[in-house]
Structures are given as C-alpha cells and as structure tokens.
Amino acid sequence: MASEDSIKYNEKKYVYAVLTKEECEHPFPQGKVSQKLAFKITEIDVDSKDELGSYEEEYALDPMHILVKDYLTAAPLAAGQYKGLWETIGADPKLAETTNNFQIKFNNMESAV
C-alpha cells in the first residue's frame, strides 16, 4: 500500500465512486457492492518508539445496496411550473394517468366477509 493510500490513527479520508447505468436494460437497476477493510496493524513501544511487530488484518463490512431511491433527487420547481410539467408527463403514453372504478359484488359488508 502506498503512503498516500494509508490512513493513520484518528485521521479521516474519503472514498468516492461514480456508478453509471450505461448499457443497462432496466430503467432502475439495483445492485449490491461487497466491501472490506484490509489494513496492517503495527505495534509501537510508546517509550522508545520502536516497532514491536505488525500483522495484516481484514474486516468484512456490510454490503452496500443501491436501490431506485438512490437515483431520485428532489427537484425544486419555481412557482407556476408544476401544471406545465404535469401536462408534459401526461402527454407521454407510458406515463399517462388512468382512472378505474372497482366494485364489490355484495350488497352489504356481512355478505362480503
């Protein structure tokens, strides 16, 4: 491990990952990312500052799940824009709003149960 890839005790570093949906047939793909920490522990004598020994350790972390909600974000609308955007969505036949009526064929609740 290179020195710029190491994290010392009580130090913070961040990792960023960019995921794309390219070449995916599903509109909202889901996935699971397995992860683990691999580190080297070095024991040091506090008085002499000499290294007493070291060993490597691995620690499995819980998998990270990527779901549909990870692709959604709040998009603020300026006053008066909602109706126009709603009508644009309604023009798309895949997203068109439908209304149905459902009726239970019983005269009263006791007959239905």
N, C-alpha and C positions, 0 to 999 in steps of 0.2 A: 504494500500500500504506500503510495507516495505521500509525502508530508502534507501536501495541500488537500489530500483526501482524508486526513485524520481529524479527529475531534478530541481535544483534550478534556480532562475532567472539568465540569462546570462551564463548558463552552457550548454555545448554540450554533448550529449550522442548518441550512435548509436544503431540501431537495425538491426540484420542480420537474414535473413530467407533463408532456403535451401529448394528448391522445387524439387521434383523428378517426372519423367514421368513413374514410375513403374506402371504396370497393366493398362496402357493406350493403347487403340487400335489405336488411331490416331497418325500418326508419328510426327505431330507438334501440340500438344494440345494448346488451347487458354483458358484463364481464366480471371476472374475478382476478385480482392481481395478488399472487402469493409474494410474501416478502420475509426477509430475515435480516438480522443484525449479525455481522461477523466482526469480531473485534479481538484485539490482543491485550491481555492484562499483564502489566509489568509491576512487580512488587519492588518498592524502593525503601531502603532504610532511611528513616526520617532524620537520623543524626548525621550519618556520613554521606547521604545522598547517593549511595552505591546501589546498583541494581542487584536484587537478590534472586531474580529469576522472572521468567514470563511464560505465559501459556496462551494459546488461542482458544476462543470460545465462540459458540454460535447460539443465537437465541431466535427461535421462530416467532414471528408476530402474527396476529390475526390477519386473515386475508382482507383485502380492501375490495369491496363490491362497488361496481359502477352501474348505476341504475338510470332509468329515464329521468328522474328528478335532477340528475347531475347535468342534463342537457338543457334544462329550463332555467330561465332567469327572469326576474321582474323587469318589465319594460314600461317605464312611466309614459303616460300619454298626456299631451297638452290638452287643455280644456277644449271641448268640441270635436276632438278627433275620434272618439270612441265609435260613434254612429257610422262614420265613413269606413272605418276599418272593419266593423262588424258586417257591413253590407258587402265589402270586398270578400270576406271569408264566406259569406252566404252564397256568393256567385260561383264558388268552386263546388262542382257536384260531389266531390269526395267529402267535403266538409259541410254540406248543406244540412240545415236543421230539419228534422222530421217530427211530426206530431202524430201520435196514435192514441186511440181510445181502447181501453181494456174493460171488459165487463164480466163479472162473475155470474154464472147462470143459476143463481139460487135466489129465492125470494126473501130469505132472512138469514141472519147470522147463524142461528141454530142449525139450519139445514146445511150451511156451508161447512160447519165444524163437525 
